[in-house]
Amino acid sequence: MTEMTRPGETSNGRRYPSKPCGAGFPPVLPLMPAGNRQEPYDRNELSYAESARLTRATMAAEAAIVAARDGIREAHRRLITAWHRGETAVRRVEEYAAEHRHGEAGRSRRRVLDRHACDGAEDRRARPRWLSWWLVWPLILISATYDTAFFAGTFQTALDVPEDAPWWHTGISYIPGFGIAMALILAGSWLAVPLLRHRNRAERRPTRGRLDWRVVLSRTFLRWRPSVETRRPGDLPWPSWPLPVAFLLALVGVLGSWAWLRGDALLDDRLRGPLAALLVLLTVSAVAFKASAHNPFKDRDTESRVGLAKSGADLTRLESQARAELSEHTTAWQDFHAAVEDAAADSRRHVVQAWAEIADERGRHGLTGPIAPRFASADGEGVIFEGLLPAPAVRSLVLGDAGEAVERYRPSLLEERLTAALRAATGQLALAMQPPGEGLR
């Protein structure tokens, strides 16, 4: 007997009531309209999705530039400050070279060397060490102090200063000591000039005539200058004797007279003359010592050497200052350049990342073909692949101005100016120090 199934029931081979099915097959997706289907397109074109992605990348790049603007501004301020300081230091070197100070010092030294090139073994610049200033001036002061102390009692007697007078009354007698010191210095200085001129002309003249007692008497009492003498432009001026000799005789006469008066206080009158002679000898010795120390040839030689050394030291100091400032400027320029490059790289990274994602997506869907375009050889604005449309332009006025500043304030510009100024100063010295005739060879 066959069991009949009721309507709405199914037979599963068993006598159990049927149940409705649970979750079965997933529903069928609706068909995409024909207008939304992705069609192959040329690889040199951009889809809407790719354009949107590049637009968002451009916005992110602009935001990165805005974020880096404060750092770039601060680095630019330090760069400008360092540039002006470095430019000022370089201009000092240029002004030094323009003034020809190094060349003038070299010419002064060259003139001294040429003047004494034919002096021979007895160089006119030679001056014994014991005639140095550190010995001449103390000797004059000692002589003046001795004369002051020697004459103090005589001055007190001449001024009628009582023995119990206050110290400021007694001190008046020591005031002439200052005048004696000045007189000794003045007599030695005045006598030194004609003495040196006379010795230089007498010792360096090419010819000498006969000299006997008749010639001496004639030149002393009759004819002082028997023949006409000539002087070349490079020779020393003529010696003038009247004023120095007259002042020296007056000084010796006055001091000798006071020494003779001072001898009245001696117990032994026989010591009066020797005492006056000793004082006169000390006075004349101090004057002669000062006159012998006068040597303008030695002074000019010392001045030229010191001047040349000082000129070189000044140039070295200016160069050191300029190089220190240029070092600071180079550091500031590198910091500014690095800040600009970091900002540019950060902004570019967003665009490059978008292009990388586009290339990856194209590789998956294959609508532009399996071969990617070649990379662009030039670093264009937003161009990564050759032939493709560029990404939206990034508003990079900050980076553009910063790039111009990087070129405008390059350290090499100041380095070139400094090198040219130093070369000019060194060339001036080399030209000035050339021996006569060497530049014509």
C-alpha positions as a Markdown table, in Angstrom:
| # | Residue | x | y | z |
|---|---|---|---|---|
| 1 | Met | 0.0 | 0.0 | 0.0 |
| 2 | Thr | 1.4 | 3.2 | -0.9 |
| 3 | Glu | 1.4 | 6.1 | 1.5 |
| 4 | Met | 0.0 | 9.2 | -0.1 |
| 5 | Thr | 1.6 | 12.5 | 0.6 |
| 6 | Arg | -0.5 | 15.5 | 1.4 |
| 7 | Pro | -0.4 | 18.6 | -0.7 |
| 8 | Gly | 2.4 | 20.8 | 0.4 |
| 9 | Glu | 4.4 | 17.9 | 1.7 |
| 10 | Thr | 7.4 | 16.1 | 0.2 |
| 11 | Ser | 8.5 | 12.6 | 0.6 |
| 12 | Asn | 12.0 | 12.0 | 1.6 |
| 13 | Gly | 11.8 | 8.3 | 1.6 |
| 14 | Arg | 10.9 | 8.2 | 5.2 |
| 15 | Arg | 7.8 | 8.6 | 7.1 |
| 16 | Tyr | 8.7 | 11.9 | 8.7 |
| 17 | Pro | 6.9 | 15.1 | 8.2 |
| 18 | Ser | 8.7 | 17.5 | 5.8 |
| 19 | Lys | 10.1 | 20.7 | 7.1 |
| 20 | Pro | 10.9 | 24.0 | 5.2 |
| 21 | Cys | 14.5 | 24.4 | 4.1 |
| 22 | Gly | 16.8 | 26.8 | 6.1 |
| 23 | Ala | 19.4 | 29.1 | 4.5 |
| 24 | Gly | 20.0 | 27.8 | 1.0 |
| 25 | Phe | 22.1 | 29.2 | -1.8 |
| 26 | Pro | 22.9 | 32.9 | -1.7 |
| 27 | Pro | 20.8 | 35.2 | -3.7 |
| 28 | Val | 22.0 | 36.0 | -7.2 |
| 29 | Leu | 23.7 | 39.5 | -7.5 |
| 30 | Pro | 21.9 | 41.9 | -9.7 |
| 31 | Leu | 23.5 | 42.5 | -13.1 |
| 32 | Met | 25.7 | 45.6 | -13.4 |
| 33 | Pro | 24.2 | 48.1 | -15.7 |
| 34 | Ala | 26.0 | 48.3 | -19.0 |
| 35 | Gly | 27.0 | 51.9 | -18.3 |
| 36 | Asn | 28.9 | 51.0 | -15.1 |
| 37 | Arg | 31.1 | 48.3 | -16.6 |
| 38 | Gln | 34.9 | 49.1 | -16.6 |
| 39 | Glu | 36.2 | 49.3 | -20.0 |
| 40 | Pro | 39.9 | 49.2 | -21.1 |
| 41 | Tyr | 41.5 | 52.6 | -21.4 |
| 42 | Asp | 44.7 | 54.0 | -22.6 |
| 43 | Arg | 47.5 | 53.8 | -20.1 |
| 44 | Asn | 48.4 | 57.5 | -20.7 |
| 45 | Glu | 44.9 | 58.5 | -19.4 |
| 46 | Leu | 43.6 | 58.7 | -15.9 |
| 47 | Ser | 40.3 | 57.3 | -14.6 |
| 48 | Tyr | 38.1 | 59.3 | -12.2 |
| 49 | Ala | 39.2 | 57.2 | -9.3 |
| 50 | Glu | 42.9 | 57.8 | -10.2 |
| 51 | Ser | 42.3 | 61.5 | -10.6 |
| 52 | Ala | 40.5 | 61.7 | -7.2 |
| 53 | Arg | 43.4 | 59.8 | -5.6 |
| 54 | Leu | 45.9 | 62.2 | -7.1 |
| 55 | Thr | 43.8 | 65.2 | -6.0 |
| 56 | Arg | 43.8 | 64.0 | -2.4 |
| 57 | Ala | 47.6 | 63.4 | -2.6 |
| 58 | Thr | 48.0 | 66.9 | -3.8 |
| 59 | Met | 46.0 | 68.3 | -0.8 |
| 60 | Ala | 48.2 | 66.2 | 1.6 |
| 61 | Ala | 51.3 | 67.5 | -0.1 |
| 62 | Glu | 50.1 | 71.1 | 0.3 |
| 63 | Ala | 49.4 | 70.4 | 4.0 |
| 64 | Ala | 52.9 | 69.1 | 4.4 |
| 65 | Ile | 54.3 | 72.3 | 3.0 |
| 66 | Val | 52.2 | 74.4 | 5.3 |
| 67 | Ala | 53.4 | 72.3 | 8.3 |
| 68 | Ala | 57.1 | 72.9 | 7.3 |
| 69 | Arg | 56.7 | 76.6 | 6.6 |
| 70 | Asp | 57.7 | 77.8 | 10.1 |
| 71 | Gly | 60.8 | 75.7 | 10.1 |
| 72 | Ile | 61.8 | 77.0 | 6.7 |
| 73 | Arg | 61.1 | 80.6 | 7.8 |
| 74 | Glu | 63.4 | 80.2 | 10.9 |
| 75 | Ala | 66.1 | 78.6 | 8.9 |
| 76 | His | 65.9 | 81.4 | 6.3 |
| 77 | Arg | 66.2 | 84.0 | 9.0 |
| 78 | Arg | 69.4 | 82.4 | 10.3 |
| 79 | Leu | 70.7 | 82.1 | 6.8 |
| 80 | Ile | 70.2 | 85.8 | 6.0 |
| 81 | Thr | 71.8 | 86.8 | 9.3 |
| 82 | Ala | 74.8 | 84.6 | 8.6 |
| 83 | Trp | 75.1 | 85.9 | 5.0 |
| 84 | His | 75.2 | 89.5 | 6.1 |
| 85 | Arg | 77.8 | 88.8 | 8.7 |
| 86 | Gly | 79.9 | 86.8 | 6.3 |
| 87 | Glu | 79.5 | 89.5 | 3.5 |
| 88 | Thr | 80.6 | 92.2 | 6.0 |
| 89 | Ala | 83.7 | 90.2 | 6.9 |
| 90 | Val | 84.6 | 89.6 | 3.3 |
| 91 | Arg | 84.1 | 93.2 | 2.5 |
| 92 | Arg | 86.6 | 94.2 | 5.1 |
| 93 | Val | 89.2 | 92.0 | 3.4 |
| 94 | Glu | 88.3 | 93.6 | 0.0 |
| 95 | Glu | 88.7 | 97.1 | 1.5 |
| 96 | Tyr | 92.0 | 96.1 | 3.0 |
| 97 | Ala | 93.2 | 94.9 | -0.5 |
| 98 | Ala | 91.7 | 98.1 | -2.1 |
| 99 | Glu | 93.7 | 100.3 | 0.2 |
| 100 | His | 97.0 | 98.6 | -0.9 |
| 101 | Arg | 98.1 | 98.5 | 2.7 |
| 102 | His | 99.9 | 95.2 | 2.2 |
| 103 | Gly | 101.6 | 96.6 | -0.9 |
| 104 | Glu | 102.6 | 99.8 | 0.8 |
| 105 | Ala | 104.2 | 97.9 | 3.7 |
| 106 | Gly | 106.1 | 95.8 | 1.2 |
| 107 | Arg | 107.3 | 98.9 | -0.7 |
| 108 | Ser | 108.5 | 100.5 | 2.5 |
| 109 | Arg | 110.5 | 97.4 | 3.3 |
| 110 | Arg | 111.8 | 97.2 | -0.3 |
| 111 | Arg | 113.1 | 100.8 | -0.1 |
| 112 | Val | 115.0 | 100.1 | 3.1 |
| 113 | Leu | 116.6 | 97.0 | 1.6 |
| 114 | Asp | 117.5 | 98.8 | -1.6 |
| 115 | Arg | 119.0 | 101.8 | 0.3 |
| 116 | His | 121.4 | 99.6 | 2.2 |
| 117 | Ala | 122.1 | 97.0 | -0.4 |
| 118 | Cys | 125.6 | 98.5 | -1.0 |
| 119 | Asp | 126.5 | 99.4 | 2.5 |
| 120 | Gly | 129.0 | 96.6 | 2.8 |
| 121 | Ala | 130.2 | 95.1 | 6.1 |
| 122 | Glu | 129.5 | 98.3 | 8.1 |
| 123 | Asp | 125.8 | 98.5 | 7.6 |
| 124 | Arg | 124.5 | 101.9 | 8.4 |
| 125 | Arg | 121.5 | 100.2 | 10.2 |
| 126 | Ala | 123.9 | 98.7 | 12.7 |
| 127 | Arg | 123.5 | 99.9 | 16.3 |
| 128 | Pro | 125.3 | 98.4 | 19.3 |
| 129 | Arg | 123.0 | 96.6 | 21.7 |
| 130 | Trp | 124.3 | 98.8 | 24.6 |
| 131 | Leu | 122.9 | 101.8 | 22.8 |
| 132 | Ser | 119.4 | 100.6 | 23.1 |
| 133 | Trp | 116.6 | 102.8 | 24.4 |
| 134 | Trp | 116.3 | 100.7 | 27.6 |
| 135 | Leu | 119.8 | 101.8 | 28.5 |
| 136 | Val | 119.9 | 105.4 | 27.1 |
| 137 | Trp | 116.9 | 106.7 | 28.9 |
| 138 | Pro | 117.7 | 105.3 | 32.4 |
| 139 | Leu | 121.2 | 106.8 | 32.0 |
| 140 | Ile | 119.8 | 110.2 | 31.3 |
| 141 | Leu | 117.4 | 110.0 | 34.2 |
| 142 | Ile | 120.2 | 108.9 | 36.5 |
| 143 | Ser | 122.4 | 111.8 | 35.4 |
| 144 | Ala | 119.6 | 114.3 | 35.9 |
| 145 | Thr | 118.8 | 112.8 | 39.3 |
| 146 | Tyr | 122.4 | 113.1 | 40.3 |
| 147 | Asp | 122.6 | 116.7 | 39.2 |
| 148 | Thr | 119.4 | 117.5 | 41.0 |
| 149 | Ala | 120.6 | 116.0 | 44.3 |
| 150 | Phe | 124.0 | 117.6 | 43.8 |
| 151 | Phe | 122.6 | 121.1 | 43.3 |
| 152 | Ala | 119.7 | 120.9 | 45.8 |
| 153 | Gly | 121.8 | 122.4 | 48.6 |
| 154 | Thr | 123.1 | 125.2 | 46.4 |
| 155 | Phe | 119.6 | 126.0 | 45.2 |
| 156 | Gln | 118.3 | 126.1 | 48.8 |
| 157 | Thr | 121.1 | 128.6 | 49.7 |
| 158 | Ala | 120.4 | 130.7 | 46.6 |
| 159 | Leu | 116.7 | 130.8 | 47.5 |
| 160 | Asp | 117.4 | 131.5 | 51.2 |
| 161 | Val | 115.4 | 128.5 | 52.4 |
| 162 | Pro | 115.9 | 128.1 | 56.2 |
| 163 | Glu | 116.9 | 124.7 | 57.5 |
| 164 | Asp | 113.6 | 124.3 | 59.5 |
| 165 | Ala | 111.4 | 125.2 | 56.5 |
| 166 | Pro | 108.5 | 122.9 | 55.7 |
| 167 | Trp | 109.1 | 120.1 | 53.2 |
| 168 | Trp | 107.2 | 121.8 | 50.4 |
| 169 | His | 109.6 | 124.8 | 50.7 |
| 170 | Thr | 112.6 | 122.4 | 50.6 |
| 171 | Gly | 111.0 | 120.5 | 47.7 |
| 172 | Ile | 111.2 | 123.7 | 45.5 |
| 173 | Ser | 115.0 | 123.2 | 45.3 |
| 174 | Tyr | 114.4 | 119.9 | 43.5 |
| 175 | Ile | 112.2 | 121.3 | 40.8 |
| 176 | Pro | 115.1 | 122.3 | 38.6 |
| 177 | Gly | 116.0 | 118.6 | 38.3 |
| 178 | Phe | 113.1 | 118.2 | 35.8 |
| 179 | Gly | 114.5 | 121.1 | 33.7 |
| 180 | Ile | 118.0 | 119.6 | 33.8 |
| 181 | Ala | 116.6 | 116.2 | 32.5 |
| 182 | Met | 114.8 | 118.0 | 29.7 |
| 183 | Ala | 117.9 | 120.0 | 28.8 |
| 184 | Leu | 120.0 | 116.9 | 28.6 |
| 185 | Ile | 117.5 | 115.1 | 26.4 |
| 186 | Leu | 117.1 | 118.2 | 24.2 |
| 187 | Ala | 120.9 | 118.8 | 23.9 |
| 188 | Gly | 121.5 | 115.1 | 23.0 |
| 189 | Ser | 118.6 | 115.1 | 20.4 |
| 190 | Trp | 119.7 | 118.3 | 18.7 |
| 191 | Leu | 123.4 | 117.3 | 18.6 |
| 192 | Ala | 122.6 | 113.8 | 17.3 |
| 193 | Val | 121.0 | 115.0 | 14.0 |
| 194 | Pro | 123.9 | 117.1 | 12.5 |
| 195 | Leu | 126.5 | 114.6 | 14.0 |
| 196 | Leu | 124.9 | 111.7 | 12.1 |
| 197 | Arg | 124.6 | 113.7 | 8.9 |
| 198 | His | 128.2 | 114.9 | 9.1 |
| 199 | Arg | 129.5 | 111.4 | 9.8 |
| 200 | Asn | 127.5 | 109.9 | 7.0 |
| 201 | Arg | 128.8 | 112.4 | 4.4 |
| 202 | Ala | 132.3 | 112.3 | 5.7 |
| 203 | Glu | 132.6 | 108.5 | 5.8 |
| 204 | Arg | 130.7 | 107.7 | 2.6 |
| 205 | Arg | 132.2 | 110.4 | 0.2 |
| 206 | Pro | 134.0 | 108.8 | -2.7 |
| 207 | Thr | 137.1 | 111.1 | -2.6 |
| 208 | Arg | 139.1 | 112.9 | 0.2 |
| 209 | Gly | 141.6 | 115.7 | -0.2 |
| 210 | Arg | 144.8 | 116.3 | 1.7 |
| 211 | Leu | 144.6 | 117.5 | 5.3 |
| 212 | Asp | 147.3 | 119.4 | 7.2 |
| 213 | Trp | 147.5 | 122.1 | 9.8 |
| 214 | Arg | 147.3 | 124.8 | 7.2 |
| 215 | Val | 144.0 | 123.4 | 5.9 |
| 216 | Val | 142.7 | 123.0 | 9.4 |
| 217 | Leu | 143.4 | 126.6 | 10.4 |
| 218 | Ser | 142.1 | 127.9 | 7.1 |
| 219 | Arg | 138.8 | 126.0 | 7.4 |
| 220 | Thr | 138.5 | 127.0 | 11.1 |
| 221 | Phe | 139.2 | 130.7 | 10.8 |
| 222 | Leu | 139.1 | 131.7 | 7.2 |
| 223 | Arg | 137.1 | 129.5 | 4.8 |
| 224 | Trp | 134.8 | 127.0 | 6.4 |
| 225 | Arg | 133.5 | 125.7 | 3.0 |
| 226 | Pro | 136.3 | 126.1 | 0.5 |
| 227 | Ser | 134.4 | 124.5 | -2.4 |
| 228 | Val | 130.8 | 124.2 | -3.6 |
| 229 | Glu | 129.2 | 121.0 | -2.4 |
| 230 | Thr | 126.3 | 119.2 | -4.0 |
| 231 | Arg | 123.7 | 117.0 | -2.6 |
| 232 | Arg | 121.8 | 114.2 | -4.3 |
| 233 | Pro | 118.0 | 113.7 | -3.7 |
| 234 | Gly | 118.6 | 110.5 | -1.8 |
| 235 | Asp | 121.3 | 111.9 | 0.5 |
| 236 | Leu | 120.7 | 113.1 | 4.0 |
| 237 | Pro | 120.1 | 116.9 | 4.5 |
| 238 | Trp | 123.0 | 119.2 | 5.3 |
| 239 | Pro | 124.2 | 119.2 | 8.9 |
| 240 | Ser | 123.4 | 122.4 | 10.9 |
| 241 | Trp | 125.8 | 123.0 | 13.9 |
| 242 | Pro | 125.2 | 126.4 | 15.4 |
| 243 | Leu | 122.1 | 125.8 | 17.5 |
| 244 | Pro | 123.0 | 122.3 | 18.8 |
| 245 | Val | 126.6 | 123.4 | 19.7 |
| 246 | Ala | 125.5 | 126.7 | 21.3 |
| 247 | Phe | 122.9 | 125.0 | 23.4 |
| 248 | Leu | 125.3 | 122.3 | 24.5 |
| 249 | Leu | 127.9 | 124.9 | 25.5 |
| 250 | Ala | 125.3 | 126.8 | 27.4 |
| 251 | Leu | 124.2 | 123.7 | 29.2 |
| 252 | Val | 127.7 | 122.7 | 30.1 |
| 253 | Gly | 128.7 | 126.2 | 31.1 |
| 254 | Val | 125.7 | 126.6 | 33.5 |
| 255 | Leu | 126.1 | 123.2 | 35.1 |
| 256 | Gly | 129.8 | 123.8 | 35.4 |
| 257 | Ser | 129.3 | 127.1 | 37.0 |
| 258 | Trp | 126.9 | 125.7 | 39.6 |
| 259 | Ala | 129.3 | 122.9 | 40.3 |
| 260 | Trp | 132.0 | 125.4 | 40.9 |
| 261 | Leu | 129.8 | 127.3 | 43.3 |
| 262 | Arg | 128.8 | 124.0 | 45.0 |
| 263 | Gly | 132.5 | 123.4 | 45.6 |
| 264 | Asp | 132.6 | 126.2 | 48.2 |
| 265 | Ala | 131.2 | 123.8 | 50.7 |
| 266 | Leu | 134.1 | 121.4 | 50.3 |
| 267 | Leu | 136.7 | 121.4 | 53.1 |
| 268 | Asp | 139.5 | 120.9 | 50.7 |
| 269 | Asp | 139.6 | 123.6 | 48.0 |
| 270 | Arg | 141.8 | 121.4 | 45.8 |
| 271 | Leu | 138.7 | 119.2 | 45.1 |
| 272 | Arg | 136.8 | 122.1 | 43.7 |
| 273 | Gly | 138.1 | 121.9 | 40.2 |
| 274 | Pro | 138.0 | 118.1 | 39.9 |
| 275 | Leu | 134.4 | 118.1 | 41.2 |
| 276 | Ala | 133.3 | 120.6 | 38.6 |
| 277 | Ala | 135.1 | 118.7 | 35.9 |
| 278 | Leu | 133.5 | 115.4 | 37.0 |
| 279 | Leu | 130.0 | 116.9 | 36.8 |
| 280 | Val | 130.7 | 118.4 | 33.4 |
| 281 | Leu | 132.0 | 115.0 | 32.3 |
| 282 | Leu | 128.9 | 113.2 | 33.5 |
| 283 | Thr | 126.7 | 115.8 | 31.7 |
| 284 | Val | 128.6 | 115.5 | 28.4 |
| 285 | Ser | 128.6 | 111.7 | 28.7 |
| 286 | Ala | 124.8 | 111.7 | 29.0 |
| 287 | Val | 124.5 | 114.0 | 26.0 |
| 288 | Ala | 127.0 | 112.0 | 23.9 |
| 289 | Phe | 125.2 | 108.7 | 24.9 |
| 290 | Lys | 121.9 | 110.1 | 23.6 |
| 291 | Ala | 123.5 | 111.5 | 20.5 |
| 292 | Ser | 125.3 | 108.2 | 19.7 |
| 293 | Ala | 122.0 | 106.2 | 20.0 |
| 294 | His | 120.4 | 108.3 | 17.3 |
| 295 | Asn | 120.3 | 106.2 | 14.1 |
| 296 | Pro | 117.4 | 106.9 | 11.7 |
| 297 | Phe | 118.6 | 104.1 | 9.4 |
| 298 | Lys | 118.0 | 101.6 | 12.1 |
| 299 | Asp | 114.7 | 103.2 | 13.1 |
| 300 | Arg | 113.5 | 103.1 | 9.5 |
| 301 | Asp | 114.6 | 99.4 | 9.2 |
| 302 | Thr | 112.7 | 98.6 | 12.4 |
| 303 | Glu | 109.6 | 100.5 | 11.3 |
| 304 | Ser | 109.5 | 98.8 | 7.9 |
| 305 | Arg | 109.9 | 95.3 | 9.5 |
| 306 | Val | 107.3 | 96.0 | 12.1 |
| 307 | Gly | 105.0 | 97.6 | 9.5 |
| 308 | Leu | 105.2 | 94.6 | 7.2 |
| 309 | Ala | 104.7 | 92.2 | 10.1 |
| 310 | Lys | 101.7 | 94.2 | 11.3 |
| 311 | Ser | 100.2 | 94.3 | 7.8 |
| 312 | Gly | 100.5 | 90.6 | 7.5 |
| 313 | Ala | 99.0 | 90.1 | 10.9 |
| 314 | Asp | 96.1 | 92.4 | 10.1 |
| 315 | Leu | 95.5 | 90.5 | 6.9 |
| 316 | Thr | 95.6 | 87.2 | 8.7 |
| 317 | Arg | 93.3 | 88.4 | 11.3 |
| 318 | Leu | 90.8 | 89.7 | 8.8 |
| 319 | Glu | 91.0 | 86.4 | 6.9 |
| 320 | Ser | 90.5 | 84.4 | 10.0 |
| 321 | Gln | 87.4 | 86.5 | 10.9 |
| 322 | Ala | 86.0 | 86.1 | 7.4 |
| 323 | Arg | 86.6 | 82.4 | 7.3 |
| 324 | Ala | 84.9 | 82.0 | 10.7 |
| 325 | Glu | 81.9 | 83.9 | 9.5 |
| 326 | Leu | 81.8 | 81.9 | 6.2 |
| 327 | Ser | 81.9 | 78.7 | 8.3 |
| 328 | Glu | 78.8 | 79.9 | 10.2 |
| 329 | His | 77.2 | 80.9 | 6.9 |
| 330 | Thr | 77.9 | 77.5 | 5.4 |
| 331 | Thr | 76.3 | 75.8 | 8.3 |
| 332 | Ala | 73.2 | 78.0 | 8.2 |
| 333 | Trp | 73.0 | 77.4 | 4.4 |
| 334 | Gln | 73.2 | 73.7 | 4.8 |
| 335 | Asp | 70.5 | 73.7 | 7.5 |
| 336 | Phe | 68.3 | 75.9 | 5.3 |
| 337 | His | 68.9 | 73.7 | 2.3 |
| 338 | Ala | 68.2 | 70.6 | 4.3 |
| 339 | Ala | 64.9 | 72.1 | 5.6 |
| 340 | Val | 63.8 | 72.9 | 2.1 |
| 341 | Glu | 64.7 | 69.5 | 0.8 |
| 342 | Asp | 63.0 | 67.8 | 3.7 |
| 343 | Ala | 59.8 | 69.8 | 3.0 |
| 344 | Ala | 60.0 | 69.1 | -0.7 |
| 345 | Ala | 60.5 | 65.4 | -0.1 |
| 346 | Asp | 57.7 | 65.2 | 2.4 |
| 347 | Ser | 55.3 | 66.9 | 0.0 |
| 348 | Arg | 56.4 | 64.8 | -2.9 |
| 349 | Arg | 56.1 | 61.6 | -0.9 |
| 350 | His | 52.3 | 61.9 | -0.9 |
| 351 | Val | 52.1 | 62.3 | -4.7 |
| 352 | Val | 54.6 | 59.4 | -5.3 |
| 353 | Gln | 52.6 | 57.2 | -2.9 |
| 354 | Ala | 49.4 | 57.9 | -4.9 |
| 355 | Trp | 51.1 | 57.0 | -8.2 |
| 356 | Ala | 52.4 | 53.8 | -6.6 |
| 357 | Glu | 48.9 | 52.9 | -5.5 |
| 358 | Ile | 47.6 | 53.7 | -9.0 |
| 359 | Ala | 50.2 | 51.5 | -10.6 |
| 360 | Asp | 49.4 | 48.7 | -8.2 |
| 361 | Glu | 45.7 | 48.9 | -8.9 |
| 362 | Arg | 46.3 | 49.0 | -12.7 |
| 363 | Gly | 48.3 | 45.9 | -12.3 |
| 364 | Arg | 45.4 | 44.1 | -10.7 |
| 365 | His | 42.6 | 45.1 | -13.0 |
| 366 | Gly | 44.7 | 45.1 | -16.2 |
| 367 | Leu | 42.5 | 47.6 | -18.0 |
| 368 | Thr | 45.6 | 49.6 | -19.2 |
| 369 | Gly | 47.6 | 46.6 | -20.3 |
| 370 | Pro | 50.3 | 44.6 | -18.7 |
| 371 | Ile | 53.2 | 47.0 | -19.5 |
| 372 | Ala | 53.6 | 50.1 | -17.4 |
| 373 | Pro | 54.9 | 53.3 | -18.9 |
| 374 | Arg | 58.6 | 54.2 | -18.5 |
| 375 | Phe | 59.6 | 56.4 | -15.6 |
| 376 | Ala | 60.0 | 60.1 | -16.5 |
| 377 | Ser | 63.6 | 61.0 | -16.9 |
| 378 | Ala | 63.1 | 64.6 | -15.7 |
| 379 | Asp | 61.8 | 65.4 | -12.3 |
| 380 | Gly | 58.7 | 67.2 | -13.5 |
| 381 | Glu | 56.0 | 68.7 | -11.3 |
| 382 | Gly | 53.9 | 65.7 | -10.4 |
| 383 | Val | 55.1 | 63.6 | -13.3 |
| 384 | Ile | 56.3 | 60.1 | -12.5 |
| 385 | Phe | 55.6 | 58.1 | -15.7 |
| 386 | Glu | 56.3 | 59.3 | -19.2 |
| 387 | Gly | 53.3 | 60.2 | -21.2 |
| 388 | Leu | 50.9 | 60.3 | -18.3 |
| 389 | Leu | 49.0 | 63.4 | -17.4 |
| 390 | Pro | 50.6 | 65.1 | -14.4 |
| 391 | Ala | 49.0 | 65.3 | -11.0 |
| 392 | Pro | 47.3 | 68.5 | -9.9 |
| 393 | Ala | 49.8 | 71.3 | -9.3 |
| 394 | Val | 50.9 | 71.7 | -5.7 |
| 395 | Arg | 50.9 | 75.3 | -4.5 |
| 396 | Ser | 54.6 | 75.5 | -3.6 |
| 397 | Leu | 55.4 | 79.2 | -3.6 |
| 398 | Val | 57.2 | 78.7 | -0.3 |
| 399 | Leu | 59.4 | 76.0 | -1.8 |
| 400 | Gly | 59.9 | 78.1 | -4.9 |
| 401 | Asp | 61.1 | 81.1 | -3.0 |
| 402 | Ala | 63.2 | 78.9 | -0.8 |
| 403 | Gly | 64.9 | 77.3 | -3.8 |
| 404 | Glu | 65.8 | 80.8 | -5.1 |
| 405 | Ala | 67.2 | 81.7 | -1.7 |
| 406 | Val | 69.3 | 78.5 | -1.8 |
| 407 | Glu | 70.9 | 79.7 | -5.0 |
| 408 | Arg | 71.1 | 83.3 | -4.1 |
| 409 | Tyr | 73.0 | 82.8 | -0.8 |
| 410 | Arg | 75.3 | 80.0 | -1.9 |
| 411 | Pro | 78.5 | 79.9 | 0.2 |
| 412 | Ser | 80.6 | 79.6 | -2.9 |
| 413 | Leu | 79.8 | 83.2 | -3.8 |
| 414 | Leu | 81.4 | 84.6 | -0.7 |
| 415 | Glu | 84.3 | 82.1 | -0.9 |
| 416 | Glu | 85.1 | 83.4 | -4.4 |
| 417 | Arg | 85.1 | 87.0 | -3.3 |
| 418 | Leu | 87.3 | 86.2 | -0.3 |
| 419 | Thr | 89.8 | 84.2 | -2.5 |
| 420 | Ala | 90.0 | 87.1 | -5.0 |
| 421 | Ala | 90.6 | 89.7 | -2.3 |
| 422 | Leu | 93.3 | 87.6 | -0.7 |
| 423 | Arg | 94.9 | 86.9 | -4.1 |
| 424 | Ala | 94.9 | 90.7 | -4.8 |
| 425 | Ala | 96.6 | 91.5 | -1.4 |
| 426 | Thr | 99.2 | 88.8 | -1.8 |
| 427 | Gly | 99.9 | 89.9 | -5.4 |
| 428 | Gln | 100.4 | 93.5 | -4.2 |
| 429 | Leu | 103.0 | 92.3 | -1.7 |
| 430 | Ala | 104.8 | 90.1 | -4.2 |
| 431 | Leu | 105.0 | 92.9 | -6.7 |
| 432 | Ala | 106.2 | 95.4 | -4.1 |
| 433 | Met | 108.9 | 93.1 | -2.8 |
| 434 | Gln | 110.5 | 92.4 | -6.2 |
| 435 | Pro | 114.1 | 93.6 | -6.5 |
| 436 | Pro | 114.7 | 96.4 | -9.0 |
| 437 | Gly | 114.8 | 95.1 | -12.6 |
| 438 | Glu | 113.4 | 91.6 | -11.7 |
| 439 | Gly | 110.0 | 92.4 | -13.0 |
| 440 | Leu | 111.5 | 93.2 | -16.5 |
| 441 | Arg | 113.0 | 89.8 | -16.9 |
